[in-house]
Amino acid sequence: MKLRLLVLLSLTLFFYVLLAPKAHATSQQAYQDYLYQFDLYRQDHNNFKVAQNEYFKFQTLTSQQTALSATITMMAQRDVLLKTYLLLLNEKLNESTGILPSDRTYYQSLIQNENLFLTNHATLVTSVASIQDAMNVSRQLEDHYKVLQGSELQIISGISLGNLTGLANIFDKNLADARALVSINRGIFSSAKQSLLDRWILQITNKRSLYQAKIDDINVKIAQLKVSNSSFSNIDPTLLYGTIKQELGNARQYLLDGTSFMGELVNELKYLN
Amino acid sequence: MTNEINYTDPPAEPPPLIPEMPVAPVYENKKMNIPKPMIALLILVVLAFAATFLFVKLTAKPAIVVAPSPTIAARPTPTPERLLSPVATQSALLALDAHVASLSAGINNFILDDPQLTPPVIELPLGF
């Protein structure tokens, strides 16, 4: 029995202590890779602009070839950058503790779809032979970019919401413990003190309800972000994302207020009067 | 023998010109004719003002002199002594206290807008 308990504790230590920092290190490594690819993209973009300007100025065959080569390099690096960013989102998604499994699966499918598009696009870039070809291939990414952007913003919103939900889960556990403490020790306190404790519980519950109402609003808006992917949609995903961020801030404040009230309740439980 | 003026002989010299002496203007001595009722009225007005002044002066209340009162030192309200409850030392309450503090720190440190997640800004149209 003791041996089983020891094995169980060791496994728990392994999963919650050894793996958690590694997951965090993975997202940090992904972030460093993303920053590196972004630097490369900026350099390639600058070179592309210089070559393009020279081609516009001189209109020679040499300048055209140089411009085409710089364009192909920039377009390839652009795809690599976007793929590296999607990898970063994937790592952050894995780290977020409060996301529902169904939502996580959905966001990961979005990442896979976009990765597939970018892989196909990168293949097309390698076959570009002229500036006109480059424009045609680039136009494919331009046409698809709204969908890509909508997917990115959905995932970012989902990650933030998941992180906040993780905190709310801890809040709910603490509230259940506080309720149990108040209920078990009901006979110790005077009726006036007991009613004070009950009022604190009510206030905390109210804040939790307000938080939940805000989360429901946020989920509706994230669903609207899904619709904004459509080419027929008039919804501006960046504006909608701004609203979602604001609502997340309000939800966080409700959770903070409820936690503050919980601290007051704990303080009151320490004294008879 | 009468003194006869000999009109045929011209005078030897013209008579000297004597400037005229300025004559001081003469003013008429006018007397001020104030009617007697007016004088009586003026005297009455003056007497009325004097009477009013004396009445106000004599009927004025004396100034209130406030005797200085001794200052009372403020006594702070004594803080009621709070008695510890048996729950205060229970491990469940201590654990809850620690969890609430940890949660509060977690919510305060919650990053609403993670800068690492900001999408990259890229230029899309080639511009050819």
Interface residues (C-beta under 8 A of the other chain):
Chain A: Y31 Y34 F38 Y41 H45 Q52 T71 R78 L81 L82 Y85 L88 L89 K92 I131 A134 M135 S138 L141 E142 Y145 Q149 E152 L153 I156 I159 S160 N163 L164 L167 I170 F171 K173 N174 D177 A178 A180 L181 N185 I188 F189 K245 L248 G249 R252 L255 L256 T259 S260 M262 G263 V266 L269 K270 Y271 L272 N273
Chain B: P80 R82 L83 L84 S85 P86 V87 A88 Q90 A92 L93 A95 L96 D97 H99 V100 A101 L103 S104 G106 I107 N108 F110 L112 D113 D114 Q116 L117 P119 P120 I122 E123 L124 P125 L126 G127 F128
